Amino acid sequence: MKKHVFHGFGFLTVFFLLGLVACSSNSSKPSAASAKTPLAWPTEMRAIEAHMLYLLDVSSDLADYSKENSTEAKNITQSFKVLKTKAQNLTSKKIEPDKDPTLEIVAKRFAKNIELAADSFETGSYDFSRSVLTSSVAQCVQCHTRLEYGPQLSAPKLTHTLQNYKPIEKIQLLVATRNFTEAENEIRMALSDNNRDRLSAADWKSIVQLGLIMQVRFKNDMKGTQDFIKEIKSNSKLPFFVKKNLASWEKSIPVWRSALATNDKVKLADYFIKKGDHATKVAKGEAGLIYYLVAARILHESLAFTAQDRQVSEKLFRLGQLNAWNIDLGAWSMSEDYYEMCIRKTPHSGIAKKCYASLEQSLNQSFTGSLNQVLPDDIKNRLKEYKELSM
């Protein structure tokens, strides 16, 4: 019997469940009919769920299946084929769940990763295929954690492996599927006297950050945020690197409450970003995290539920800045994608020039570590294209 592999994937694998609408605990081959369903966001999510769960469940044995079990190998090939189609469907504007243009960025990255994983399996690069498949969950995180809007996803039913997860992995899974009550219970349990000695420094940081992300950005709950801060403040074994942020987080609640009246979402986001920058400069660490999360929520909500206007590029520029500050736990920075979309939305404009300057700085630092060093030719060409479009 082939073994399940979710436990081995840990941090990244649990995040994939974020994009699922109905979870399943078996790894049976998904129905081929799922490839023929109409283009609708929930339908596509259910199909992606079935095929991703199946492929993740067998992915540690891809090489064995391809050599020893021709039937299973055919099933895997078919599942990859359907998943590629479904992932590509997500890039269609016909099935977007709301108006947020950043969904395009996430969907395209996801589709490219799935295509790469499928092609790698077909060419025999099984380890690489598995790695790309599991890393693609970052896009699911980026998409489904923008706001609390939308249906709560099914509670995870992976009971045969859930008991093997570390506390942080259980919490990530529950937050990802918007099961907030269960996630809050797991946070309390993880930080309780019976468990907190077993938490690593990284776990402490991630659990506290997930608690704040859930309360601030997902739930938009000031009281819940305040209660959560009080709860962790009372913890006698709270690490110093978490404790030093508490005063700033407490001060941010009344500011958050008093500043939401204005209708200009860009100015409002700027206000919180500046507050976050000041708090971080004074107290270091993650002192500005709550301010940054509030700003991100304001911008995503505005993009999702209002017609795109002349401020869309302003909002994308600020989301690029926020993304660079790593407020999206579990997903790598996509700042450059935001800057590029900003330029494409309003070419040859003042904001396009600002986005290009940030894009240039980000790419230089990513590839050379500092400015004015040699960049790869494809990156030079990319910058040239966007410079011409922005100026």
Kinemage of the C-alpha trace (Angstrom):
@kinemage 1
@onewidth
@group {chain A} dominant
@subgroup {mainchain}
@vectorlist {calphas} color= white
{ca met a 1} P 0.000 0.000 0.000
{ca lys a 2} L 1.319 3.396 -0.963
{ca lys a 3} L 1.843 5.766 1.918
{ca his a 4} L 0.191 9.172 2.264
{ca val a 5} L 2.642 12.019 1.958
{ca phe a 6} L 0.929 15.098 3.416
{ca his a 7} L 2.846 14.909 6.687
{ca gly a 8} L 6.152 14.993 4.833
{ca phe a 9} L 5.191 18.135 2.929
{ca gly a 10} L 4.481 20.099 6.113
{ca phe a 11} L 4.281 23.868 5.795
{ca leu a 12} L 3.535 24.205 2.097
{ca thr a 13} L 1.162 21.298 1.720
{ca val a 14} L -1.266 22.349 4.428
{ca phe a 15} L -1.625 25.706 2.765
{ca phe a 16} L -2.985 24.166 -0.396
{ca leu a 17} L -6.230 23.282 1.363
{ca leu a 18} L -6.937 26.993 1.368
{ca gly a 19} L -8.220 26.795 -2.171
{ca leu a 20} L -10.496 23.834 -1.628
{ca val a 21} L -14.253 23.909 -1.357
{ca ala a 22} L -14.835 20.366 -0.137
{ca cys a 23} L -12.003 18.342 1.410
{ca ser a 24} L -11.577 14.625 1.022
{ca ser a 25} L -9.411 12.159 2.923
{ca asn a 26} L -8.851 9.547 0.235
{ca ser a 27} L -6.518 9.542 -2.734
{ca ser a 28} L -8.759 7.797 -5.222
{ca lys a 29} L -8.606 8.911 -8.817
{ca pro a 30} L -10.862 11.931 -9.416
{ca ser a 31} L -13.710 11.678 -11.874
{ca ala a 32} L -12.851 12.440 -15.486
{ca ala a 33} L -16.149 14.314 -15.709
{ca ser a 34} L -14.596 17.134 -13.707
{ca ala a 35} L -12.745 18.145 -16.854
{ca lys a 36} L -16.023 18.981 -18.608
{ca thr a 37} L -17.762 21.173 -16.039
{ca pro a 38} L -18.921 24.720 -16.941
{ca leu a 39} L -16.650 27.658 -16.266
{ca ala a 40} L -17.688 28.842 -12.815
{ca trp a 41} L -15.354 29.696 -9.952
{ca pro a 42} L -16.762 27.199 -7.371
{ca thr a 43} L -16.859 24.463 -10.005
{ca glu a 44} L -13.258 25.064 -10.975
{ca met a 45} L -12.212 25.050 -7.319
{ca arg a 46} L -13.878 21.690 -6.706
{ca ala a 47} L -12.160 20.173 -9.716
{ca ile a 48} L -8.794 21.602 -8.700
{ca glu a 49} L -9.359 20.237 -5.206
{ca ala a 50} L -9.960 16.693 -6.396
{ca his a 51} L -6.968 16.523 -8.717
{ca met a 52} L -4.540 18.366 -6.455
{ca leu a 53} L -5.378 16.154 -3.480
{ca tyr a 54} L -4.929 13.059 -5.601
{ca leu a 55} L -1.612 14.214 -7.072
{ca leu a 56} L -0.229 15.401 -3.747
{ca asp a 57} L -1.230 12.114 -2.174
{ca val a 58} L 0.708 10.043 -4.716
{ca ser a 59} L 3.480 12.534 -5.437
{ca ser a 60} L 6.165 10.922 -3.253
{ca asp a 61} L 5.794 7.775 -5.342
{ca leu a 62} L 5.608 9.306 -8.817
{ca ala a 63} L 8.707 7.483 -10.000
{ca asp a 64} L 7.497 4.123 -8.654
{ca tyr a 65} L 4.067 4.528 -10.187
{ca ser a 66} L 5.507 5.410 -13.574
{ca lys a 67} L 7.667 2.276 -13.598
{ca glu a 68} L 5.590 -0.310 -11.770
{ca asn a 69} L 1.955 0.586 -12.230
{ca ser a 70} L 0.926 1.596 -15.723
{ca thr a 71} L -2.701 2.118 -14.669
{ca glu a 72} L -1.752 4.516 -11.897
{ca ala a 73} L 0.701 6.254 -14.204
{ca lys a 74} L -2.106 6.847 -16.684
{ca asn a 75} L -4.304 8.175 -13.885
{ca ile a 76} L -1.565 10.589 -12.834
{ca thr a 77} L -1.063 11.771 -16.407
{ca gln a 78} L -4.804 12.312 -16.828
{ca ser a 79} L -5.052 14.179 -13.527
{ca phe a 80} L -2.215 16.481 -14.512
{ca lys a 81} L -3.909 17.081 -17.862
{ca val a 82} L -7.211 18.074 -16.232
{ca leu a 83} L -5.464 20.165 -13.586
{ca lys a 84} L -3.564 22.083 -16.273
{ca thr a 85} L -6.853 22.908 -17.998
{ca lys a 86} L -8.541 23.955 -14.774
{ca ala a 87} L -5.600 26.078 -13.695
{ca gln a 88} L -5.602 27.792 -17.078
{ca asn a 89} L -9.344 28.386 -16.735
{ca leu a 90} L -8.663 30.417 -13.605
{ca thr a 91} L -6.883 33.003 -15.747
{ca ser a 92} L -10.134 33.644 -17.638
{ca lys a 93} L -11.830 36.896 -16.664
{ca lys a 94} L -15.158 35.155 -17.266
{ca ile a 95} L -14.958 33.307 -13.942
{ca glu a 96} L -13.301 35.793 -11.597
{ca pro a 97} L -15.120 35.818 -8.216
{ca asp a 98} L -14.733 39.594 -7.808
{ca lys a 99} L -13.176 42.613 -9.513
{ca asp a 100} L -9.772 42.570 -7.851
{ca pro a 101} L -7.257 42.694 -10.758
{ca thr a 102} L -4.563 41.058 -8.626
{ca leu a 103} L -6.365 37.746 -9.107
{ca glu a 104} L -4.923 37.733 -12.618
{ca ile a 105} L -1.410 37.729 -11.181
{ca val a 106} L -2.081 34.858 -8.819
{ca ala a 107} L -3.963 32.768 -11.379
{ca lys a 108} L -1.247 33.079 -14.009
{ca arg a 109} L 1.483 32.039 -11.593
{ca phe a 110} L -0.572 29.066 -10.462
{ca ala a 111} L -1.271 27.973 -14.043
{ca lys a 112} L 2.413 28.201 -14.990
{ca asn a 113} L 3.454 26.148 -11.973
{ca ile a 114} L 0.917 23.412 -12.686
{ca glu a 115} L 2.023 23.261 -16.322
{ca leu a 116} L 5.654 22.971 -15.239
{ca ala a 117} L 4.837 20.214 -12.730
{ca ala a 118} L 2.884 18.268 -15.351
{ca asp a 119} L 5.568 18.612 -18.032
{ca ser a 120} L 8.265 17.600 -15.537
{ca phe a 121} L 6.373 14.420 -14.684
{ca glu a 122} L 6.017 13.539 -18.361
{ca thr a 123} L 9.773 13.954 -18.925
{ca gly a 124} L 10.670 11.864 -15.877
{ca ser a 125} L 11.754 14.685 -13.561
{ca tyr a 126} L 9.660 13.307 -10.715
{ca asp a 127} L 11.326 15.042 -7.762
{ca phe a 128} L 11.151 18.400 -9.520
{ca ser a 129} L 7.526 17.781 -10.488
{ca arg a 130} L 6.629 17.081 -6.861
{ca ser a 131} L 8.519 20.174 -5.673
{ca val a 132} L 6.772 22.497 -8.139
{ca leu a 133} L 3.387 20.949 -7.406
{ca thr a 134} L 3.692 21.544 -3.673
{ca ser a 135} L 5.148 25.046 -4.056
{ca ser a 136} L 2.166 26.108 -6.167
{ca val a 137} L 0.064 26.371 -3.006
{ca ala a 138} L 1.561 29.823 -2.399
{ca gln a 139} L -0.727 31.234 -5.071
{ca cys a 140} L -3.734 29.673 -3.351
{ca val a 141} L -2.725 31.505 -0.196
{ca gln a 142} L -2.312 34.810 -2.003
{ca cys a 143} L -5.748 34.587 -3.585
{ca his a 144} L -7.942 33.242 -0.815
{ca thr a 145} L -6.587 35.220 2.122
{ca arg a 146} L -7.221 38.703 0.737
{ca leu a 147} L -10.537 39.200 2.570
{ca glu a 148} L -13.045 37.260 4.650
{ca tyr a 149} L -15.681 37.481 1.918
{ca gly a 150} L -16.845 34.291 0.259
{ca pro a 151} L -18.098 31.004 1.654
{ca gln a 152} L -16.347 29.317 4.526
{ca leu a 153} L -14.632 26.275 3.142
{ca ser a 154} L -15.222 22.783 4.442
{ca ala a 155} L -13.505 21.878 7.682
{ca pro a 156} L -10.464 19.706 6.898
{ca lys a 157} L -11.269 16.003 7.149
{ca leu a 158} L -7.744 14.681 6.793
{ca thr a 159} L -8.042 13.056 10.202
{ca his a 160} L -5.640 10.249 9.377
{ca thr a 161} L -2.782 12.746 9.042
{ca leu a 162} L -4.018 15.797 10.945
{ca gln a 163} L -2.824 14.369 14.249
{ca asn a 164} L 0.713 14.294 12.829
{ca tyr a 165} L 0.800 17.987 12.023
{ca lys a 166} L 2.771 20.422 14.120
{ca pro a 167} L 0.650 23.079 15.880
{ca ile a 168} L 1.604 25.737 13.337
{ca glu a 169} L 0.562 23.460 10.474
{ca lys a 170} L -2.856 22.771 11.996
{ca ile a 171} L -3.429 26.485 12.519
{ca gln a 172} L -2.324 27.316 8.985
{ca leu a 173} L -4.731 24.737 7.605
{ca leu a 174} L -7.687 26.038 9.614
{ca val a 175} L -6.973 29.707 8.891
{ca ala a 176} L -6.499 28.893 5.214
{ca thr a 177} L -9.957 27.302 5.047
{ca arg a 178} L -11.506 30.172 7.025
{ca asn a 179} L -12.401 27.955 9.976
{ca phe a 180} L -11.644 30.768 12.397
{ca thr a 181} L -13.168 29.339 15.588
{ca glu a 182} L -11.221 26.100 15.204
{ca ala a 183} L -8.045 28.043 14.377
{ca glu a 184} L -8.434 30.212 17.466
{ca asn a 185} L -8.842 27.094 19.590
{ca glu a 186} L -5.669 25.622 18.101
{ca ile a 187} L -3.771 28.846 18.795
{ca arg a 188} L -4.868 28.784 22.433
{ca met a 189} L -3.851 25.147 22.694
{ca ala a 190} L -0.471 25.773 21.064
{ca leu a 191} L 0.296 28.619 23.461
{ca ser a 192} L -0.976 26.793 26.524
{ca asp a 193} L 1.258 25.599 29.355
{ca asn a 194} L 1.195 22.051 27.995
{ca asn a 195} L 2.498 22.919 24.536
{ca arg a 196} L 4.355 26.225 24.430
{ca asp a 197} L 7.737 24.803 25.487
{ca arg a 198} L 7.730 22.728 22.303
{ca leu a 199} L 7.376 25.703 19.993
{ca ser a 200} L 10.410 26.899 18.087
{ca ala a 201} L 11.119 30.609 17.680
{ca ala a 202} L 9.839 30.379 14.090
{ca asp a 203} L 6.636 28.687 15.287
{ca trp a 204} L 6.025 31.391 17.887
{ca lys a 205} L 6.405 34.100 15.267
{ca ser a 206} L 4.197 32.328 12.723
{ca ile a 207} L 1.417 31.471 15.180
{ca val a 208} L 1.191 35.017 16.502
{ca gln a 209} L 1.338 36.464 12.996
{ca leu a 210} L -1.384 34.096 11.798
{ca gly a 211} L -3.555 35.128 14.718
{ca leu a 212} L -3.188 38.782 13.736
{ca ile a 213} L -3.752 38.113 10.035
{ca met a 214} L -6.933 36.245 10.880
{ca gln a 215} L -8.298 38.939 13.190
{ca val a 216} L -7.202 42.030 11.254
{ca arg a 217} L -7.309 41.279 7.556
{ca phe a 218} L -9.638 38.281 7.293
{ca lys a 219} L -12.202 39.205 9.954
{ca asn a 220} L -11.687 42.973 10.224
{ca asp a 221} L -12.341 42.498 13.945
{ca met a 222} L -10.914 45.188 16.225
{ca lys a 223} L -12.206 43.639 19.438
{ca gly a 224} L -10.971 40.203 18.410
{ca thr a 225} L -7.552 41.691 17.672
{ca gln a 226} L -7.481 43.458 21.039
{ca asp a 227} L -8.496 40.271 22.873
{ca phe a 228} L -5.862 38.257 21.047
{ca ile a 229} L -3.116 40.726 21.983
{ca lys a 230} L -4.229 40.632 25.639
{ca glu a 231} L -4.196 36.859 25.583
{ca ile a 232} L -0.678 36.508 24.253
{ca lys a 233} L 0.500 39.324 26.532
{ca ser a 234} L -0.477 37.252 29.559
{ca asn a 235} L 1.722 34.374 28.415
{ca ser a 236} L 4.621 34.094 30.857
{ca lys a 237} L 6.900 32.427 28.295
{ca leu a 238} L 6.297 34.841 25.461
{ca pro a 239} L 9.594 35.278 23.564
{ca phe a 240} L 11.179 38.715 23.632
{ca phe a 241} L 11.003 39.178 19.865
{ca val a 242} L 7.200 38.862 20.100
{ca lys a 243} L 6.840 40.767 23.381
{ca lys a 244} L 8.646 43.863 22.067
{ca asn a 245} L 5.896 44.406 19.470
{ca leu a 246} L 2.940 44.276 21.868
{ca ala a 247} L 2.935 47.948 22.926
{ca ser a 248} L 2.864 49.101 19.319
{ca trp a 249} L 0.122 46.608 18.427
{ca glu a 250} L -2.003 47.791 21.354
{ca lys a 251} L -1.600 51.430 20.315
{ca ser a 252} L -2.650 50.619 16.759
{ca ile a 253} L -6.189 49.492 17.728
{ca pro a 254} L -7.647 52.935 18.605
{ca val a 255} L -5.897 54.423 15.560
{ca trp a 256} L -7.471 51.725 13.394
{ca arg a 257} L -10.902 52.433 14.915
{ca ser a 258} L -10.757 56.222 14.526
{ca ala a 259} L -9.359 56.434 11.000
{ca leu a 260} L -11.856 54.446 8.925
{ca ala a 261} L -14.343 57.235 8.182
{ca thr a 262} L -12.712 58.650 5.049
{ca asn a 263} L -13.899 57.498 1.628
{ca asp a 264} L -10.581 58.007 -0.156
{ca lys a 265} L -9.156 54.491 0.069
{ca val a 266} L -5.734 55.431 -1.290
{ca lys a 267} L -5.283 58.211 1.274
{ca leu a 268} L -6.577 55.901 3.982
{ca ala a 269} L -4.145 53.147 3.022
{ca asp a 270} L -1.321 55.701 2.902
{ca tyr a 271} L -2.216 56.808 6.411
{ca phe a 272} L -1.886 53.283 7.797
{ca ile a 273} L 1.254 52.557 5.795
{ca lys a 274} L 2.931 55.662 7.218
{ca lys a 275} L 1.806 54.660 10.706
{ca gly a 276} L 3.295 51.211 10.138
{ca asp a 277} L 6.561 52.651 8.861
{ca his a 278} L 6.858 54.921 11.893
{ca ala a 279} L 6.096 52.108 14.355
{ca thr a 280} L 8.639 49.842 12.672
{ca lys a 281} L 11.288 52.552 12.653
{ca val a 282} L 10.804 53.283 16.358
{ca ala a 283} L 10.313 49.782 17.750
{ca lys a 284} L 11.899 47.649 14.981
{ca gly a 285} L 10.720 44.088 14.431
{ca glu a 286} L 7.101 43.750 13.308
{ca ala a 287} L 5.742 46.701 15.273
{ca gly a 288} L 3.903 48.036 12.215
{ca leu a 289} L 2.262 44.738 11.225
{ca ile a 290} L -1.323 45.622 12.210
{ca tyr a 291} L -1.161 48.920 10.338
{ca tyr a 292} L 0.129 47.132 7.235
{ca leu a 293} L -2.578 44.460 7.429
{ca val a 294} L -5.310 47.105 7.735
{ca ala a 295} L -3.894 48.952 4.712
{ca ala a 296} L -3.799 45.757 2.629
{ca arg a 297} L -7.373 44.918 3.522
{ca ile a 298} L -8.582 48.414 2.582
{ca leu a 299} L -6.878 48.215 -0.806
{ca his a 300} L -8.003 44.675 -1.673
{ca glu a 301} L -11.563 45.385 -0.596
{ca ser a 302} L -11.652 48.530 -2.692
{ca leu a 303} L -10.316 46.692 -5.739
{ca ala a 304} L -12.664 43.746 -5.271
{ca phe a 305} L -15.977 45.518 -4.873
{ca thr a 306} L -15.737 48.841 -6.706
{ca ala a 307} L -15.402 49.631 -10.388
{ca gln a 308} L -11.814 50.200 -11.434
{ca asp a 309} L -11.041 53.895 -11.662
{ca arg a 310} L -8.025 56.133 -12.067
{ca gln a 311} L -6.843 55.069 -8.614
{ca val a 312} L -6.411 51.397 -9.521
{ca ser a 313} L -2.694 51.840 -10.246
{ca glu a 314} L -2.237 53.819 -7.050
{ca lys a 315} L -3.706 50.883 -5.153
{ca leu a 316} L -1.531 48.363 -7.005
{ca phe a 317} L 1.569 50.412 -6.216
{ca arg a 318} L 0.799 50.372 -2.513
{ca leu a 319} L -0.002 46.653 -2.530
{ca gly a 320} L 3.385 46.104 -4.129
{ca gln a 321} L 4.999 47.957 -1.250
{ca leu a 322} L 3.010 45.997 1.329
{ca asn a 323} L 3.798 42.688 -0.335
{ca ala a 324} L 7.495 43.498 -0.192
{ca trp a 325} L 7.133 43.780 3.583
{ca asn a 326} L 6.024 40.136 3.684
{ca ile a 327} L 2.602 40.537 5.268
{ca asp a 328} L 1.331 37.465 3.395
{ca leu a 329} L 2.521 34.560 5.499
{ca gly a 330} L 3.089 31.494 3.368
{ca ala a 331} L 3.580 33.184 0.012
{ca trp a 332} L 6.668 34.650 -1.572
{ca ser a 333} L 6.763 38.298 -2.515
{ca met a 334} L 4.859 39.247 -5.636
{ca ser a 335} L 5.706 42.939 -5.484
{ca glu a 336} L 7.168 43.010 -8.974
{ca asp a 337} L 3.926 41.636 -10.441
{ca tyr a 338} L 1.962 44.430 -8.763
{ca tyr a 339} L 4.351 47.068 -10.134
{ca glu a 340} L 4.149 45.649 -13.650
{ca met a 341} L 0.335 45.577 -13.573
{ca cys a 342} L 0.355 49.157 -12.281
{ca ile a 343} L 2.380 50.230 -15.333
{ca arg a 344} L 0.164 48.309 -17.750
{ca lys a 345} L -3.023 49.767 -16.281
{ca thr a 346} L -1.919 53.407 -16.630
{ca pro a 347} L 1.063 53.638 -19.015
{ca his a 348} L 2.989 56.879 -19.452
{ca ser a 349} L 1.688 58.356 -16.212
{ca gly a 350} L 3.143 59.662 -12.997
{ca ile a 351} L 2.163 56.571 -11.025
{ca ala a 352} L 3.567 54.340 -13.774
{ca lys a 353} L 6.930 56.064 -13.315
{ca lys a 354} L 6.768 55.428 -9.562
{ca cys a 355} L 5.924 51.775 -10.165
{ca tyr a 356} L 8.794 51.443 -12.625
{ca ala a 357} L 11.266 52.914 -10.134
{ca ser a 358} L 10.157 50.369 -7.526
{ca leu a 359} L 10.235 47.549 -10.089
{ca glu a 360} L 13.775 48.451 -11.131
{ca gln a 361} L 14.965 48.616 -7.531
{ca ser a 362} L 13.316 45.311 -6.629
{ca leu a 363} L 14.746 43.428 -9.615
{ca asn a 364} L 18.219 44.839 -9.099
{ca gln a 365} L 18.215 43.833 -5.451
{ca ser a 366} L 16.768 40.402 -6.218
{ca phe a 367} L 19.337 39.492 -8.857
{ca thr a 368} L 22.467 41.372 -7.803
{ca gly a 369} L 21.950 42.307 -4.171
{ca ser a 370} L 22.560 45.967 -4.961
{ca leu a 371} L 22.068 48.506 -7.700
{ca asn a 372} L 24.214 49.057 -10.803
{ca gln a 373} L 25.489 45.512 -11.212
{ca val a 374} L 25.093 43.169 -14.154
{ca leu a 375} L 21.617 41.737 -14.636
{ca pro a 376} L 20.645 38.696 -16.745
{ca asp a 377} L 19.645 39.619 -20.292
{ca asp a 378} L 16.010 38.592 -19.857
{ca ile a 379} L 15.690 40.869 -16.814
{ca lys a 380} L 17.343 43.734 -18.711
{ca asn a 381} L 14.832 43.271 -21.524
{ca arg a 382} L 11.977 43.124 -19.035
{ca leu a 383} L 13.071 46.399 -17.458
{ca lys a 384} L 13.529 48.022 -20.848
{ca glu a 385} L 9.981 47.072 -21.864
{ca tyr a 386} L 8.425 48.490 -18.715
{ca lys a 387} L 10.589 51.593 -18.746
{ca glu a 388} L 9.364 52.446 -22.247
{ca leu a 389} L 5.797 51.774 -21.162
{ca ser a 390} L 6.069 53.955 -18.082
{ca met a 391} L 7.848 56.994 -19.505
